[in-house]
Amino acid sequence: MNFGLYEYQEEVVQRALRGENIIIWLPTGGGKTRAAVYVAKKHLENNPGAKVAVLVNKVHLVDQHYNNEFNPYLGSDYSLVSISGDCDQKDFFGCEVKNSDLVICTAQILENALTNQEEGKHVELSQFTLLIIDECHHTHKEGVYNKIMARYVAQKLKGERRLPQILGLTASPGTGGAKSIKGAVEHVLQICANLDSVIVSSKVYAPELKKKVPRPRKRFDIVDRRPQDPFGDHLKFMMQFIHDFMALGPEFPVREFGTQEYEADVVILEKKGVTDRNRLLAQCALHLRQYNDALLINDTVRMVDAFRVLESYYSTKSSTAMDGTDFFLLGLYQENEVELRKLSGDARFENPKMGKLQNTLLEQFVQGGHSRGILFSKTRKSICCLYDWVSNNPALQRAGIRAAILTGAGNGINYMTQNEQKDTIRNFRLGSLNLLISTSVAEEGLDIPECNLVVRYGLLTNEIAQQQASGRARASDSVYSVVAQAGGREVRRELLNECLEDLTGRAIGEVQRMEPRDFQMKITDLQTEALLTRQLAEQLKLKKRSRFNAATVQLSCRGCFLPVALGHDIKVIENAHHVNINPDFERYYKTGGQPALKTFEDWEPGRVISCAACGRQWGMEMIYKNIALLPILAIENFAMETPEGRKLAKKWKNVEFTVEEFNFSTYCHNKFPNMLD
């Protein structure tokens, strides 16, 4: 099959065809994946016994790359397989690699196979001759790409020669938060070091690239601040009432209600309440966060959306109230519920951004019968609210807007399954849908048809996300709209991102102009430094994990402070699921509904579990090997009493005691002693 590469694509792959490690930097829509397919084909043709791995960072990209790019061009001549967490082949990854010429998988599947020593599942990096890394700007810090590449770099520094060639793909490496050219250059060099690659872009054929990937017409659709906001003001009055009840001293200055900064403050307050055993402070902080969420939603979408969030939160609180703090907080909401409901329905004070957004959508969809657009917003909650608004807006329905939500894959009420994602994208591609209301999942990598409208609504993101979102508007005469409040942070961030985008280009230019010898010396220095840092961090982590004896650590519910378990009751299954094996533990929790989760190889999900005393959700049950019913716990829902005081951890990897591996045989012997005699 003829590839039909553009001359700028042929230009950027030349060094890869010579066997060098490179990062291809091309804008969204520039055909990076097609260029990678071409490199893979030439690599397989010229290297007998070659084996290629294509790594992606999102599940839905596995099938997309297989169906749309690699299989059509390589499938007739080579053995290809696509593997993600949703398919059974992952359980025999080592065998699949052995029997295939090219494997497309999520990076996590490869990482699991590199660490799993079981026959049929284990692989080594040396088994591959070419590693293609999609969206490779994620190869930094603790990301899974960087874990894989850290192994690669460590082996390289030891003198290992049987390592695969690297081909990274990115629309923008970004500046890594740097705002100076020196810092941006350092960031680009670090990405190059992490990928052991040079970064290449089109120079000779840059005009052709610019013509092929036109930039959309950018505009700011600015709206004036609400002249009056009685609903928001009433929420702030209630929040101040809670602050007065808490009686915080001057050492806790309060930042502006309804901001991200205030949210950070109440998160700290809740942690302080828990570690100081001050339940009044901890519970008030949790409720204040809900009110702050409502203010943020009121500022983003409709008043009624903000009211519904609070209504849903308090609908379960009366059955779990246990002391004076709970009754005060519940009573405050109940006394004001009628007034809040009335204010949220007063159209005179509705969010003016909604009117501006409506005009932006109508302008594009009314004039063009074949218009397609993507509306980006920050949270799953806000896109659900926007979908409800679009679906029930007569003017937008008359304009023929057929909308659907697109979120990341995951578990829970506001997530989508992989199949739901595929169906939504297919319907958008076919035209039965013409507006996607999406979180950042549609910014990166997704193969979606060219749009003539991209709207960024209530978003504060970095320059990488902005470039990728902008790149979705590829139709001729397309519009990239930023709907924002006058003087708001969204406009300031958007303008800053434009400067950072320019800074990224300048930094890449400086890196590309370095003398090859200087570049290689710098890369080796950065790699050596990163290796030593990782080794030191690992030693500190091991030391931290054995700081306390598990028997001396007591777990208490984070909601009511009731002691419910000891550290040695906790065991870990498959290095991922932390379960309590003490049979007495079940008297401390109650069970609820079934989470929307699939069945896995050795276990299936049971019911949601929560504290019997205060209702705080703790985790869920698992049915292991069809025999053991075990509660999986999320450590963020507990406080740990240690010999050095009360401590909190967001994840199990942060706890300061050793959690032993779950032994199924021992568990069965203890649980069913007579059966095994």
C-alpha positions as CSV (number, residue, x, y, z in Angstrom):
1,M,0.0,0.0,0.0
2,N,1.3,3.5,-0.9
3,F,2.0,5.6,2.1
4,G,1.7,8.9,0.3
5,L,3.9,10.7,2.9
6,Y,4.2,14.4,2.6
7,E,7.8,15.8,2.0
8,Y,7.9,17.2,5.6
9,Q,7.1,13.7,6.9
10,E,9.8,12.1,4.8
11,E,12.2,14.8,6.1
12,V,11.5,14.1,9.8
13,V,11.9,10.3,9.6
14,Q,15.3,10.3,7.8
15,R,17.4,9.9,11.0
16,A,15.0,7.1,12.3
17,L,15.5,5.2,9.0
18,R,19.3,5.3,9.8
19,G,18.6,3.6,13.1
20,E,18.9,6.7,15.4
21,N,16.8,7.3,18.4
22,I,14.6,10.3,17.7
23,I,11.6,12.3,18.9
24,I,9.4,13.5,16.0
25,W,7.9,16.9,16.9
26,L,5.0,17.7,14.6
27,P,1.7,19.6,15.3
28,T,-1.6,17.9,16.0
29,G,-2.9,16.7,12.6
30,G,0.6,16.7,11.1
31,G,0.6,12.9,10.6
32,K,3.1,11.7,13.3
33,T,1.5,8.3,13.5
34,R,1.6,7.7,9.7
35,A,5.3,8.6,9.8
36,A,5.8,6.1,12.6
37,V,4.0,3.4,10.6
38,Y,6.4,4.1,7.7
39,V,9.4,3.8,10.0
40,A,8.1,0.5,11.5
41,K,7.6,-0.9,8.0
42,K,11.1,0.0,6.9
43,H,12.5,-1.3,10.2
44,L,10.8,-4.7,9.8
45,E,11.8,-5.0,6.1
46,N,15.5,-4.2,6.8
47,N,16.0,-6.2,10.0
48,P,15.2,-9.9,9.8
49,G,13.7,-11.1,13.1
50,A,12.8,-7.5,14.1
51,K,10.1,-6.9,16.8
52,V,8.3,-3.6,17.3
53,A,6.3,-2.4,20.3
54,V,4.0,0.6,19.9
55,L,3.2,2.2,23.3
56,V,0.2,4.4,24.0
57,N,-0.9,6.2,27.2
58,K,-4.6,5.7,26.9
59,V,-6.6,2.5,26.4
60,H,-8.8,3.8,23.5
61,L,-5.7,4.6,21.4
62,V,-4.7,0.9,21.2
63,D,-7.5,-0.1,18.9
64,Q,-7.4,3.3,17.1
65,H,-3.8,2.9,16.1
66,Y,-4.3,-0.8,15.2
67,N,-7.4,-0.3,13.0
68,N,-6.7,3.1,11.5
69,E,-2.9,3.0,10.9
70,F,-0.8,0.0,11.6
71,N,-3.0,-2.9,10.4
72,P,-4.1,-1.3,7.1
73,Y,-0.4,-0.7,6.1
74,L,1.4,-3.7,7.7
75,G,-1.3,-6.3,8.4
76,S,-1.0,-8.2,5.1
77,D,2.8,-8.8,5.5
78,Y,3.4,-9.0,9.3
79,S,1.8,-10.5,12.4
80,L,0.2,-7.7,14.4
81,V,-1.6,-7.8,17.8
82,S,-3.3,-5.1,19.9
83,I,-3.4,-5.6,23.6
84,S,-5.1,-3.5,26.3
85,G,-6.4,-4.1,29.9
86,D,-9.8,-5.0,28.4
87,C,-8.6,-8.1,26.5
88,D,-7.4,-11.5,27.6
89,Q,-4.1,-11.5,25.7
90,K,-2.6,-9.3,28.4
91,D,-2.5,-12.4,30.6
92,F,-0.1,-14.1,28.1
93,F,1.8,-11.0,27.0
94,G,5.1,-12.7,26.8
95,C,3.7,-15.4,24.5
96,E,2.0,-12.7,22.3
97,V,5.2,-10.8,21.9
98,K,7.1,-14.0,21.0
99,N,4.5,-14.8,18.3
100,S,4.1,-11.3,16.8
101,D,6.2,-8.9,14.7
102,L,4.5,-5.8,16.1
103,V,2.6,-5.3,19.4
104,I,0.4,-2.3,20.1
105,C,-0.4,-1.9,23.9
106,T,-0.8,0.5,26.7
107,A,2.5,1.3,28.4
108,Q,1.2,-0.1,31.7
109,I,0.9,-3.6,30.1
110,L,4.5,-3.5,29.0
111,E,5.6,-2.2,32.4
112,N,3.7,-5.1,34.1
113,A,5.3,-7.6,31.8
114,L,8.8,-6.3,32.6
115,T,8.2,-6.7,36.3
116,N,6.2,-10.0,36.2
117,Q,8.7,-12.9,36.3
118,E,6.0,-15.6,35.5
119,E,6.6,-17.6,32.4
120,G,4.4,-16.6,29.5
121,K,3.9,-13.1,31.0
122,H,7.5,-11.8,31.3
123,V,9.3,-9.9,28.6
124,E,12.7,-8.1,28.4
125,L,13.3,-4.8,26.6
126,S,16.0,-6.6,24.6
127,Q,13.3,-8.7,22.9
128,F,12.3,-5.6,21.0
129,T,14.2,-3.9,18.2
130,L,12.1,-0.7,17.9
131,L,10.0,1.0,20.6
132,I,7.5,3.6,19.3
133,I,6.2,5.9,22.1
134,D,3.1,7.9,21.4
135,E,2.5,11.3,23.2
136,C,6.1,10.9,24.5
137,H,6.1,14.2,26.3
138,H,4.6,12.2,29.2
139,T,8.0,10.5,29.6
140,H,8.9,12.3,32.8
141,K,8.7,12.1,36.7
142,E,6.8,9.0,37.9
143,G,4.9,8.4,34.7
144,V,4.7,4.8,33.3
145,Y,6.6,5.8,30.1
146,N,9.5,7.1,32.3
147,K,9.5,3.9,34.4
148,I,10.0,1.9,31.2
149,M,12.7,4.3,29.9
150,A,14.4,4.4,33.3
151,R,15.1,0.7,32.8
152,Y,16.3,1.4,29.3
153,V,18.7,4.1,30.4
154,A,20.0,2.1,33.4
155,Q,20.8,-0.8,31.0
156,K,22.4,1.6,28.5
157,L,24.6,3.2,31.2
158,K,25.8,-0.3,32.2
159,G,26.9,-0.9,28.6
160,E,24.0,-3.1,27.4
161,R,24.0,-3.0,23.6
162,R,20.9,-5.1,22.9
163,L,18.4,-2.3,23.3
164,P,15.6,-1.3,21.0
165,Q,15.7,1.8,18.8
166,I,13.5,4.6,20.2
167,L,10.9,6.6,18.2
168,G,9.0,9.2,20.2
169,L,6.0,11.2,18.9
170,T,4.8,14.5,20.3
171,A,2.9,17.6,19.3
172,S,4.6,19.6,22.0
173,P,7.1,18.7,24.8
174,G,6.1,21.9,26.6
175,T,8.3,23.9,28.9
176,G,7.8,21.8,32.1
177,G,6.5,24.9,33.9
178,A,9.5,27.0,33.0
179,K,9.0,30.6,32.0
180,S,12.5,31.4,30.9
181,I,14.4,30.1,27.8
182,K,17.1,28.6,30.1
183,G,14.5,26.6,32.0
184,A,12.6,25.6,28.8
185,V,15.9,24.3,27.2
186,E,16.6,22.3,30.4
187,H,13.1,20.7,30.2
188,V,13.5,19.8,26.5
189,L,16.9,18.3,27.2
190,Q,15.5,16.3,30.1
191,I,12.8,14.8,27.8
192,C,15.5,14.0,25.3
193,A,17.6,12.4,28.1
194,N,14.6,10.4,29.4
195,L,14.0,9.1,25.8
196,D,17.7,8.8,25.0
197,S,16.8,10.6,21.7
198,V,17.4,13.7,19.7
199,I,14.4,15.9,18.8
200,V,13.7,16.5,15.1
201,S,11.2,18.7,13.2
202,S,10.6,19.9,9.7
203,K,12.9,22.7,8.5
204,V,13.2,22.4,4.7
205,Y,9.5,21.6,4.2
206,A,8.1,23.7,7.1
207,P,6.0,25.8,4.6
208,E,4.3,22.6,3.3
209,L,3.6,21.6,6.9
210,K,2.1,25.0,7.7
211,K,-0.2,24.7,4.6
212,K,-1.2,21.1,5.5
213,V,-2.0,22.0,9.2
214,P,-3.6,25.4,9.2
215,R,-4.2,27.1,12.5
216,P,-7.8,27.9,13.4
217,R,-9.0,31.5,13.8
218,K,-8.7,32.2,17.5
219,R,-11.1,34.5,19.3
220,F,-12.0,35.4,22.9
221,D,-15.8,35.4,23.5
222,I,-15.7,37.6,26.6
223,V,-18.7,38.1,28.9
224,D,-19.1,40.7,31.7
225,R,-19.2,39.6,35.3
226,R,-22.7,39.0,36.8
227,P,-24.0,42.3,38.1
228,Q,-25.8,40.4,40.9
229,D,-25.4,36.9,42.2
230,P,-27.9,36.4,45.1
231,F,-27.6,32.6,44.9
232,G,-23.8,32.7,45.2
233,D,-24.0,35.4,47.9
234,H,-26.3,33.2,49.9
235,L,-23.8,30.3,49.7
236,K,-21.1,32.6,50.9
237,F,-23.2,33.7,53.8
238,M,-23.7,30.0,54.8
239,M,-20.0,29.4,54.5
240,Q,-19.2,32.3,56.7
241,F,-21.7,31.0,59.3
242,I,-19.7,27.7,59.3
243,H,-16.4,29.6,59.8
244,D,-17.9,31.4,62.7
245,F,-19.0,28.1,64.2
246,M,-15.4,26.7,63.8
247,A,-14.0,29.8,65.6
248,L,-10.7,29.7,63.8
249,G,-8.0,31.9,65.1
250,P,-6.0,34.6,63.1
251,E,-3.4,31.9,62.2
252,F,-5.9,30.6,59.6
253,P,-6.6,33.5,57.2
254,V,-9.5,32.8,54.9
255,R,-8.9,33.3,51.1
256,E,-11.7,34.2,48.8
257,F,-14.7,31.8,48.7
258,G,-15.4,30.1,45.4
259,T,-11.7,29.8,44.3
260,Q,-9.2,27.0,43.8
261,E,-7.0,28.6,46.5
262,Y,-9.8,28.4,49.0
263,E,-10.3,24.7,48.1
264,A,-6.6,24.1,48.9
265,D,-7.1,25.8,52.2
266,V,-10.1,23.6,53.3
267,V,-8.2,20.5,52.2
268,I,-5.4,21.5,54.6
269,L,-8.0,22.3,57.3
270,E,-9.6,18.8,57.0
271,K,-6.2,17.1,57.3
272,K,-5.4,19.2,60.4
273,G,-8.8,18.3,61.9
274,V,-8.1,14.6,61.4
275,T,-4.5,14.7,62.7
276,D,-5.4,16.8,65.7
277,R,-8.5,14.6,66.5
278,N,-10.7,17.6,66.1
279,R,-13.8,16.2,64.4
280,L,-15.6,19.6,64.4
281,L,-12.8,21.1,62.3
282,A,-12.5,18.1,59.9
283,Q,-16.3,17.8,59.2
284,C,-16.8,21.6,58.8
285,A,-13.9,21.6,56.3
286,L,-15.5,18.7,54.3
287,H,-18.8,20.6,54.1
288,L,-17.1,23.9,53.2
289,R,-15.5,22.1,50.3
290,Q,-18.9,21.1,49.0
291,Y,-20.2,24.7,49.2
292,N,-17.0,25.8,47.5
293,D,-17.6,23.2,44.7
294,A,-21.1,24.6,44.4
295,L,-19.7,28.2,44.0
296,L,-17.3,27.0,41.3
297,I,-20.1,25.2,39.4
298,N,-22.3,28.3,39.8
299,D,-19.5,30.3,38.2
300,T,-19.1,27.7,35.3
301,V,-22.6,26.5,34.5
302,R,-26.1,27.1,35.8
303,M,-27.3,27.9,39.3
304,V,-29.5,24.9,39.4
305,D,-26.5,22.7,38.7
306,A,-24.8,24.1,41.8
307,F,-27.9,23.6,43.8
308,R,-28.3,19.9,42.7
309,V,-24.7,19.2,43.8
310,L,-25.6,20.3,47.4
311,E,-29.0,18.6,47.3
312,S,-27.3,15.3,46.4
313,Y,-24.6,15.6,49.0
314,Y,-27.1,16.3,51.9
315,S,-29.7,13.7,50.8
316,T,-27.7,11.0,52.7
317,K,-26.5,13.1,55.6
318,S,-29.5,12.8,57.9
319,S,-29.1,9.0,58.3
320,T,-25.4,9.3,59.2
321,A,-25.4,12.3,61.6
322,M,-23.8,11.3,64.9
323,D,-22.9,14.4,66.9
324,G,-23.5,18.1,67.4
325,T,-21.3,19.1,64.5
326,D,-23.2,16.9,62.1
327,F,-26.6,18.2,63.3
328,F,-25.4,21.8,63.1
329,L,-24.2,21.3,59.5
330,L,-27.2,19.4,58.4
331,G,-29.6,21.9,60.1
332,L,-27.9,24.8,58.4
333,Y,-28.5,23.3,55.0
334,Q,-32.1,22.3,55.7
335,E,-32.9,25.7,57.1
336,N,-31.7,27.3,53.8
337,E,-32.7,24.7,51.3
338,V,-36.0,26.3,50.3
339,E,-34.3,29.7,49.8
340,L,-31.4,28.2,47.7
341,R,-33.9,26.3,45.5
342,K,-35.9,29.5,44.9
343,L,-32.8,31.6,44.1
344,S,-31.3,28.9,41.8
345,G,-34.5,29.1,39.6
346,D,-34.5,32.9,39.2
347,A,-33.6,33.4,35.5
348,R,-32.8,37.1,36.1
349,F,-29.5,36.1,37.8
350,E,-28.4,33.2,35.5
351,N,-24.8,32.8,34.6
352,P,-24.1,35.1,31.6
353,K,-21.4,32.8,30.3
354,M,-24.2,30.4,29.3
355,G,-25.8,33.0,27.0
356,K,-22.4,33.7,25.4
357,L,-21.8,30.0,25.0
358,Q,-25.2,29.6,23.4
359,N,-24.5,32.4,20.9
360,T,-21.0,30.9,20.0
361,L,-22.6,27.5,19.3
362,L,-25.5,28.9,17.3
363,E,-23.3,31.2,15.2
364,Q,-21.4,28.1,13.9
365,F,-24.1,25.5,13.8
366,V,-26.9,27.7,12.2
367,Q,-24.7,28.9,9.3
368,G,-23.2,25.5,8.5
369,G,-25.4,22.5,8.1
370,H,-22.4,20.2,8.4
371,S,-20.7,21.8,11.4
372,R,-18.9,19.7,14.0
373,G,-17.5,20.9,17.2
374,I,-15.9,20.0,20.5
375,L,-16.8,21.8,23.7
376,F,-14.0,21.3,26.3
377,S,-14.6,21.8,30.0
378,K,-12.6,21.0,33.1
379,T,-14.5,18.4,35.1
380,R,-16.7,15.4,34.5
381,K,-19.3,17.2,36.7
382,S,-19.3,20.3,34.5
383,I,-19.6,18.4,31.2
384,C,-22.5,16.4,32.6
385,C,-24.2,19.8,33.4
386,L,-23.4,21.2,30.0
387,Y,-24.8,18.1,28.3
388,D,-28.0,18.5,30.3
389,W,-28.2,22.2,29.3
390,V,-27.6,21.5,25.6
391,S,-30.1,18.7,25.5
392,N,-32.8,20.8,27.1
393,N,-32.1,24.1,25.3
394,P,-34.8,24.7,22.6
395,A,-32.6,27.1,20.5
396,L,-29.7,24.7,20.4
397,Q,-32.0,21.8,19.5
398,R,-33.7,23.8,16.7
399,A,-30.2,24.4,15.3
400,G,-29.8,20.6,14.9
401,I,-27.1,20.1,17.6
402,R,-26.8,16.5,18.5
403,A,-24.5,16.2,21.5
404,A,-22.8,13.5,23.5
405,I,-20.4,13.3,26.4
406,L,-16.9,12.1,26.0
407,T,-14.9,11.4,29.2
408,G,-11.9,9.2,30.1
409,A,-12.4,5.5,30.6
410,G,-12.7,4.4,34.3
411,N,-15.1,3.3,37.0
412,G,-17.9,5.3,38.5
413,I,-21.0,7.1,37.5
414,N,-19.3,9.9,35.5
415,Y,-16.8,7.7,33.6
416,M,-17.3,5.8,30.3
417,T,-16.4,2.3,29.4
418,Q,-14.0,1.8,26.5
419,N,-16.8,0.5,24.3
420,E,-18.9,3.6,25.1
421,Q,-16.0,5.8,24.1
422,K,-15.6,3.9,20.8
423,D,-19.4,4.2,20.0
424,T,-19.4,7.9,20.7
425,I,-16.4,8.6,18.6
426,R,-17.8,6.4,15.7
427,N,-21.1,8.3,15.8
428,F,-19.3,11.6,15.8
429,R,-17.2,10.5,12.8
430,L,-20.3,9.3,10.9
431,G,-22.2,12.5,11.6
432,S,-25.0,11.2,13.8
433,L,-23.5,13.3,16.5
434,N,-22.1,16.8,15.8
435,L,-21.0,18.1,19.2
436,L,-18.7,16.4,21.7
437,I,-18.8,17.8,25.2
438,S,-15.5,16.5,26.6
439,T,-12.9,16.6,29.3
440,S,-9.2,16.6,28.2
441,V,-9.6,13.0,26.9
442,A,-10.4,14.4,23.4
443,E,-7.4,16.8,23.4
444,E,-4.7,14.2,23.0
445,G,-4.3,11.4,20.4
446,L,-7.9,10.7,19.6
447,D,-8.6,10.2,15.9
448,I,-11.7,12.4,15.5
449,P,-12.9,14.1,12.4
450,E,-11.9,17.6,11.5
451,C,-14.0,20.1,13.4
452,N,-14.8,23.7,12.5
453,L,-15.4,24.7,16.1
454,V,-13.4,24.1,19.3
455,V,-14.7,25.8,22.4
456,R,-12.7,26.0,25.6
457,Y,-15.1,26.7,28.5
458,G,-14.0,27.4,32.0
459,L,-10.6,25.8,31.5
460,L,-7.2,26.5,33.0
461,T,-4.6,24.2,31.4
462,N,-1.0,24.2,30.3
463,E,0.4,25.1,26.8
464,I,0.5,21.4,25.7
465,A,-3.2,20.9,26.3
466,Q,-4.0,24.2,24.6
467,Q,-2.0,23.3,21.5
468,Q,-3.7,19.9,21.3
469,A,-7.2,21.3,21.7
470,S,-6.5,24.0,19.1
471,G,-5.3,21.2,16.8
472,R,-8.7,19.5,16.8
473,A,-10.1,22.5,14.8
474,R,-8.6,21.4,11.4
475,A,-11.4,22.2,9.0
476,S,-10.9,25.2,6.7
477,D,-12.0,28.5,8.2
478,S,-12.4,26.8,11.6
479,V,-12.8,28.7,14.9
480,Y,-11.1,28.2,18.3
481,S,-13.2,30.1,20.9
482,V,-12.3,30.8,24.5
483,V,-15.5,31.7,26.4
484,A,-14.5,33.5,29.5
485,Q,-15.3,36.3,31.9
486,A,-13.8,39.7,31.4
487,G,-10.6,39.9,33.4
488,G,-10.8,36.3,34.4
489,R,-8.0,33.8,34.9
490,E,-8.9,31.8,31.8
491,V,-8.0,34.6,29.4
492,R,-4.7,35.4,31.3
493,R,-3.8,31.7,31.2
494,E,-4.6,31.4,27.5
495,L,-2.4,34.4,26.7
496,L,0.4,32.9,28.9
497,N,0.1,29.6,27.0
498,E,0.6,31.4,23.7
499,C,3.9,32.8,25.1
500,L,4.8,29.3,26.4
501,E,4.1,27.7,23.0
502,D,6.5,30.2,21.4
503,L,9.0,29.5,24.2
504,T,8.8,25.8,23.6
505,G,9.6,26.3,19.9
506,R,12.6,28.5,20.7
507,A,13.9,26.0,23.3
508,I,13.7,23.1,20.8
509,G,15.5,25.3,18.3
510,E,18.4,25.9,20.7
511,V,18.6,22.2,21.5
512,Q,18.7,21.3,17.8
513,R,21.5,23.8,17.3
514,M,23.8,22.2,19.9
515,E,26.9,20.5,18.8
516,P,26.3,16.8,18.7
517,R,29.2,16.1,21.1
518,D,27.9,18.7,23.6
519,F,24.4,17.4,23.3
520,Q,25.5,13.8,24.0
521,M,27.6,14.8,27.0
522,K,24.6,16.8,28.4
523,I,22.2,13.9,27.8
524,T,24.6,11.4,29.5
525,D,25.0,13.8,32.5
526,L,21.3,14.1,32.9
527,Q,20.8,10.3,32.6
528,T,23.5,9.6,35.2
529,E,22.0,12.2,37.6
530,A,18.5,10.8,37.1
531,L,19.7,7.2,37.8
532,L,21.4,8.2,41.0
533,T,18.4,10.2,42.1
534,R,16.1,7.2,41.5
535,Q,18.4,4.8,43.4
536,L,18.5,7.2,46.4
537,A,14.7,7.7,46.3
538,E,14.2,3.9,46.2
539,Q,16.4,3.4,49.3
540,L,14.5,6.2,51.2
541,K,11.2,4.5,50.1
542,L,12.3,1.1,51.5
543,K,13.4,2.8,54.7
544,K,10.1,4.6,55.1
545,R,8.1,1.5,54.5
546,S,9.7,-0.2,57.5
547,R,9.6,2.7,59.9
548,F,6.9,1.2,62.1
549,N,5.9,-2.4,62.9
550,A,2.6,-3.1,61.3
551,A,1.2,-4.4,64.6
552,T,1.8,-1.0,66.2
553,V,-0.2,0.9,63.7
554,Q,-4.0,1.3,64.2
555,L,-6.4,2.4,61.4
556,S,-9.3,4.7,62.3
557,C,-12.2,5.8,60.1
558,R,-11.3,9.2,58.8
559,G,-14.9,10.3,59.2
560,C,-15.7,9.4,62.8
561,F,-12.2,8.5,64.2
562,L,-13.5,5.0,65.3
563,P,-10.5,2.5,65.5
564,V,-11.4,-0.4,63.2
565,A,-8.2,-2.3,62.3
566,L,-4.5,-2.9,62.9
567,G,-1.7,-2.6,60.2
568,H,-1.0,-6.3,60.3
569,D,-4.6,-7.0,59.3
570,I,-3.8,-5.6,55.9
571,K,-2.4,-7.8,53.1
572,V,-1.8,-6.9,49.5
573,I,-3.0,-8.9,46.4
574,E,-1.1,-8.7,43.1
575,N,0.8,-5.7,44.4
576,A,-2.3,-3.6,43.9
577,H,-5.3,-4.5,46.1
578,H,-5.0,-3.9,49.9
579,V,-7.5,-6.1,51.8
580,N,-8.3,-6.6,55.5
581,I,-8.2,-10.4,56.3
582,N,-9.4,-10.0,59.9
583,P,-12.9,-11.7,60.1
584,D,-13.9,-9.4,62.9
585,F,-13.6,-6.3,60.6
586,E,-16.9,-7.0,58.9
587,R,-18.8,-5.7,62.0
588,Y,-17.4,-2.2,61.4
589,Y,-18.8,-1.7,57.9
590,K,-22.1,-1.8,56.0
591,T,-22.5,-2.7,52.3
592,G,-24.1,-0.7,49.5
593,G,-24.6,-0.9,45.8
594,Q,-22.4,-2.7,43.2
595,P,-19.7,-0.6,41.5
596,A,-19.7,-0.6,37.7
597,L,-16.6,-2.8,37.3
598,K,-15.8,-5.7,35.1
599,T,-14.6,-9.2,36.3
600,F,-10.9,-9.7,36.3
601,E,-8.7,-12.9,35.9
602,D,-8.7,-13.9,39.6
603,W,-11.3,-11.7,41.2
604,E,-14.6,-9.9,40.7
605,P,-16.0,-6.8,42.4
606,G,-18.5,-7.1,45.2
607,R,-20.4,-4.3,47.0
608,V,-19.3,-0.9,48.0
609,I,-18.4,-0.7,51.7
610,S,-18.7,2.2,54.2
611,C,-18.3,2.9,57.9
612,A,-21.3,1.5,59.8
613,A,-21.0,4.5,62.3
614,C,-20.7,7.6,60.0
615,G,-21.3,6.4,56.5
616,R,-17.8,7.3,55.2
617,Q,-17.1,5.2,52.1
618,W,-14.1,2.9,52.6
619,G,-13.8,0.9,49.4
620,M,-15.4,-2.3,48.1
621,E,-15.5,-6.0,48.5
622,M,-13.7,-8.4,46.2
623,I,-14.5,-12.0,45.5
624,Y,-11.1,-13.7,45.1
625,K,-10.8,-17.0,43.3
626,N,-14.6,-17.5,43.8
627,I,-13.9,-18.3,47.5
628,A,-12.6,-15.4,49.5
629,L,-14.8,-12.4,50.2
630,L,-12.4,-9.6,51.1
631,P,-12.8,-5.9,51.8
632,I,-10.5,-3.7,49.6
633,L,-9.7,-0.5,51.5
634,A,-8.6,2.9,50.2
635,I,-6.1,4.2,52.7
636,E,-7.2,7.8,52.1
637,N,-10.4,7.0,54.0
638,F,-8.5,6.2,57.2
639,A,-6.2,7.8,59.7
640,M,-3.2,5.9,61.1
641,E,-2.3,5.9,64.8
642,T,1.4,5.3,64.9
643,P,4.0,5.4,67.8
644,E,4.8,9.0,66.5
645,G,1.2,10.3,66.4
646,R,-1.6,10.3,63.9
647,K,-0.7,10.3,60.2
648,L,-2.5,10.3,56.9
649,A,-1.6,8.8,53.5
650,K,-3.2,9.4,50.1
651,K,-2.0,6.1,48.7
652,W,-0.9,2.8,50.2
653,K,2.6,3.3,48.7
654,N,3.0,6.2,51.2
655,V,2.3,4.2,54.4
656,E,5.2,3.8,56.9
657,F,4.8,0.1,57.6
658,T,5.3,-3.0,55.6
659,V,2.2,-4.6,54.1
660,E,2.8,-8.3,53.5
661,E,1.6,-10.3,50.4
662,F,-1.7,-12.1,50.8
663,N,-1.3,-15.9,51.1
664,F,-4.3,-17.6,49.7
665,S,-3.4,-21.0,51.1
666,T,-3.0,-19.7,54.6
667,Y,-6.2,-17.7,54.4
668,C,-8.2,-20.9,53.3
669,H,-6.6,-23.0,56.1
670,N,-7.6,-20.4,58.7
671,K,-11.0,-19.8,57.3
672,F,-11.9,-23.5,56.5
673,P,-9.7,-25.6,58.8
674,N,-11.9,-28.7,58.7
675,M,-12.3,-28.7,54.9
676,L,-8.5,-28.9,54.4
677,D,-7.8,-31.6,57.0
